């Protein structure tokens, strides 16, 4: 039994303390620059894109202002 406790402790200690999907600011800047270059943005449009891209908001779903979305009610409580 002590052997299993030791193995469990070692495995728990090996878990990462930060999420594995965390991105460094340098990586995020490179991704944002790539997106701006890919869209061939220049001037004010590029700076607005970079500000929005570099902001700490990380919402892959977007703002929801697309128009075609339908609100889905939550499931009933049991």
C-alpha positions in Angstrom: 0.0 0.0 0.0 2.8 2.5 0.7 4.1 1.9 -2.7 0.8 3.1 -4.3 0.7 6.2 -2.1 4.2 7.0 -3.2 3.4 6.6 -6.9 0.2 8.7 -6.5 2.2 11.4 -4.8 4.8 11.5 -7.6 2.1 11.6 -10.2 0.3 14.5 -8.5 3.6 16.4 -8.1 4.1 16.0 -11.9 0.9 17.8 -12.7 1.4 21.2 -14.2 0.6 24.1 -11.9 -0.5 26.4 -14.9 -3.0 25.5 -17.6 -1.4 23.9 -20.6 -3.2 26.2 -22.9 -1.6 29.3 -21.4 0.2 31.5 -24.0 3.1 33.8 -23.2 2.8 37.5 -24.3 5.5 37.0 -26.9 3.6 34.1 -28.5 0.4 36.0 -28.4 2.1 39.0 -30.1 3.4 36.8 -32.8 -0.1 35.3 -33.4 -1.7 38.7 -33.5 0.9 40.0 -36.0 0.3 37.0 -38.1 -3.4 37.6 -38.1 -2.9 41.3 -39.0 -0.5 40.4 -41.8 -2.8 37.7 -43.1 -5.7 40.1 -43.3 -3.3 42.7 -44.9 -4.4 45.3 -42.3 -2.6 48.7 -42.2 -2.9 51.9 -40.2 -5.8 52.4 -37.8 -7.4 49.1 -38.7 -4.2 47.2 -37.8 -3.7 49.0 -34.5 -7.4 48.4 -33.5 -7.0 44.7 -34.5 -3.8 44.4 -32.5 -5.3 46.1 -29.4 -8.3 43.8 -29.5 -6.1 40.7 -30.2 -3.7 41.5 -27.4 -6.4 42.2 -24.8 -6.7 39.8 -22.0 -10.2 38.8 -23.1 -10.0 35.3 -24.5 -13.5 34.5 -25.8 -13.3 32.0 -28.8 -17.0 32.3 -29.3 -16.9 36.0 -30.2 -19.1 38.8 -29.0 -22.4 37.1 -29.9 -23.5 40.1 -32.0 -23.5 38.1 -35.2 -27.3 38.0 -35.4 -27.9 34.4 -36.3 -27.6 33.0 -32.8 -30.7 31.7 -30.9 -30.8 31.7 -27.2 -31.2 28.3 -25.7 -32.9 28.0 -22.3 -31.1 26.1 -19.6 -32.1 22.6 -18.9 -34.9 22.2 -16.4 -33.9 21.5 -12.8 -34.8 18.1 -11.4 
